[in-house]
Amino acid sequence: MRIVRILAILLALIIGTSLCGCLNDSKSEADELIKMLPVDYNGFVYVNFKNIEDSKYSSEYRSKILNALRLGNANGEKTGIYINKTKRMIFSGSGYDRFVIIIEGDYDFDKFKNHLKEIGVNPVEEYGGFKIYTKPNDDKIALTFYKDMIIAGTKQGVYDCINVINGEMDSLLKNREVMEIYDRLPSDACVYEVSGTYSPWYKTVAEGMSISFENNDRVKVVRVEKYKDEETAKEKYEELLKKKDRDKEEMEKKGITADIKLDGQYLIVTVEGPEDELKI
């Protein structure tokens, strides 16, 4: 679930998703999609596309994200899926047979449904009041429609979302392991990435990251990591303090600032810098 790793000179490596013009209450918008995910999913990646257009890198950012999701080559005139009209998306899952992506946009859904028919993807059943589209030779992958959103993924993942929408399953907002990380991230971000799973490599039991913009020219990255115990968290904290001190001169030259806080099992790192410096 990771899309960012905070390494080297304290988090200068970012996947190229620094976004700008974020709303002050972005979490309220993110919550609208998070609440459609099942409570037992492991976390999520959320991107708000609506507010990136002022950035000089907006096209590049959008393409990188959508290409990673294999959506970047959609022909809008043929499919009705106009990439530049994509508003928001969220990706989540729990295991290889339960994952889903929800994409919201100002799309031509009639044209898209005609396109699906042309390529052999048809509504083959109903589930919870929703038409389920699959390919005859691959019924493990499915999609359906809800308001101005496309819900796609494994068939079980699509079923899971429908169950949540219909109130038959609790939403991810009630997952304590995921939400305790999410709640520690700022409310003005355009990107959220949260994972509530154990990482033996990093010795974290949960982690999260957000990206937001400060004054349209500085990117702010916040990372929260929860370790298995306070002793491990303190070791990581001291390690990052040494790294910060070692790279102080280079960070100052690039206009990058870093703040590292320890709170029990939690390590919170905030890095701010020019868009050009915090972009790959």
N, C-alpha and C positions, 0 to 999 in steps of 0.2 A: 504493500500500500504506500510505500514511501515514494514521494516525487522530489524530495530535497534531502541532502545530507549536509550537515554542518561540520565541515572539516577545514583543514588547512588554516588560512588566516581568519579563523572564526567565521565560517559560513559565507565565504565569498562565492562558493559554487552553487548556483541556482539554475534550475532546468530551463530558464528563459521564460518564466511566467510572471514577471513583475508587472502588475497591473495598476492602472491609475484611476482616479476619480471615484474611489469607492464610497459607498453610502455610509452614513454614520451608524445606521442600524442594520448592517449587512446580515447580522445573525438572524434577524427576523425573517429575511428573505431566504436564507439558507435553511432555516427551520421548516419552511414550507415544503422543502424537498426531503429533508431528513425525516420528517414525520411520516413519510410514505415508505420508509425502509423498515424491515423487521427488527425487533428488539435484539435478536440473537446474532445479527450480522457483526462482523469484526471491526467495522469502522467505515470511513468514507473519504472520498476526494470530491470536493465541491469547487466549482469555478463559476464566477459571475462574469459573463461576457459583456454585459450591457454597458459597462463603464470603462472599457479599455480603449475606446476610440481616440481619446486625446493623446495617447502615447505615440511617439514616433515609431515605436516598435510594435504597434498593435496588430498589424497584419501578420508579422512574424510570430508573435505570441500565439495568436489564434490558430495559425496554421500548425505550429508545433504541437499544441494541445490536441487539436482535432486529428492531425495525422497520427499521433500516438494512439488515438482511439479508432483509427482507420476510417475516419469520417471526412478527411480533408479533401478528398477527390470527388465529392458529390457534385453532380452536374445539376444545378438548380433548375435550369430550363427544362430538363428532362425528368428530374425526380421530384421537383417541388421543394427540395431541401436546400434552402439558400444559407450557405455557411455564415455569411455576414449578418444574417438575421437570427442567429442563435443567441438566446438570452442567457440561459443558465444550464448547467448540467451537474449531475452527481453520479458517482460510480461507487458501488458497494458490493459486498459479497461475503459468503461464508462457505468456503470449500469450492471445489471445482464445478459442482453441479448446482450451486446456488449463488449466482451473481447477476447483477442488473445494472443498467445505466438508464438514467432518466434524463431526457434532453427536452428543453423547452425552447420554442422559437416561433417566429411569425412565418410559418411554413404554409405551403399550398398542400393541405392534407388530401384533397381530392386527387390532385396530380400524383401525390406520393402513393396513394392507394392504387391508382391505375398502373403506376410503375411496378409496384409489388406484384400485381396480377401478371404483368408482362414477363416478369422473371420467375414466375411460378410460386410466389408467396401469397397464399390465400387464407382467408379466415376458415379454419377447419373445425372449430368448436367454440363454445361459449363457456366461460368460467366466471362465476360471481357477477354475471351481468356484462362482462367484457368479451368482445370478440378476440380470439387468439389466432394470430397469423403465424404459420410455419411453412417450411418447405416440405414437400412430400418425402424427400430423401434425407431430411435432417430435422426431425421433429423435436430434437433436444433444445434447439434454439428457437426462440419465439419473440413476438412483439405484440403490443397492443397500444391503444390510444386512450389518453385521459386529458380532458380539457385541451390545452394547446401543447401537450407533451407526448413524446414517444417513450414508452417503457419497453426496453429490449434487454434480452439476456438469455440465460437458460430458461427453459419452460418453467422449472420450479421457482426460479427467481422472479419471473413475471407473476406466477401464482402467489408468491409470498407478498409482493407489493399489493396485489388486488385484495388479499386477505387483510392487509393493514388498512387500505383505503376503506374497505367495508366494515372496519371495526372488529374484525374477527381475530386479530392478532395485535399485540402491543407494538408500538413503534420504537425505533432506535433511540428516540428521545428519553426512553426509560431505561436505557442501558447505562448503568452507573460507571463502568470501566471506561466507556467511550466518552460519556458526557463530563466526567470530572476533568478530563483533559481539555475538551472543547470549551468548557466554562472558563478555563484559565487563559484562553486566547482572546485577543482584542476583538471588539465588536465592529470594527470598521474595515475588515479585510475583504479582499476580492477572491482570495483562494484560502480554503481550509483543507487540511489533510490530517486525519485522526485515525490512529490504529490502537485498538485495545488488546493486542496480542503480545505475547512474550517473545522477546528477541534474545536468543542465547548469545549472539555475537556482541550486542550492545548492552546486554544485561538489563534491558528495560522491560517493564511489564505493560507499559502503555506509552504512547507518545503522540505529539501533534505539532502542526506547523501552520502558520498563517502568513500571507503576504498582503501588504497594503501600501498605499502611497502617501507620502507626506509632502504637501505643497507642490505636487505635480512634477517634482524633479528628484525626489529622494524616495527610495524604496525602504520599507521597514519589514524585516523578517523576524517573526517571533517563533521560537521553538520551545516546546514543553516536553520534558522527558520524566517519566516516573520510573524509578529504579526499584529493585526487589527489596531493598532496605536502605536505611539512612546512611549506613557506612559506605555502601557502594556509591550512592549519590554524592557523598562528600568527596570520595576519591576522584570522581569525574569532575566535580566542581573545581578541585585543586588543580587537576590536570589542565582544564580550560583556562584557569587563571594564569598558569605558567605560559600557555600558548599565546594568550592575549598579550602578556608582557613581552614575550619573545618577538611577536610580530607588530608591536606597537608602532614602530617607525614606518613600516610599510603601510599599515592601516591609515596612519595620519596622512601620508602622501596621497592616498586614494580617497581621502575624505570619509573613511568608514569608521563608525563608532560601534562599540559593543558593550553591552551590560549583561553581567552574569549574576544570577541570584540563586541561592539555595534555600529551599523551604521543605525541610524534612526529607521525604523521599523524592521530592520534585526539584528538577533543575530547569530554570527558565532563562533562556538566552535571547536577548534582543539585539539585532544588528540593523543599523541604518547606514545608508550610503547612496551615492549618486546612481541613477538608473543605469548609466553606462558601466559602472564598476561592478554592480551586483547582477550583471546579465552575462550569460554565456552566448 
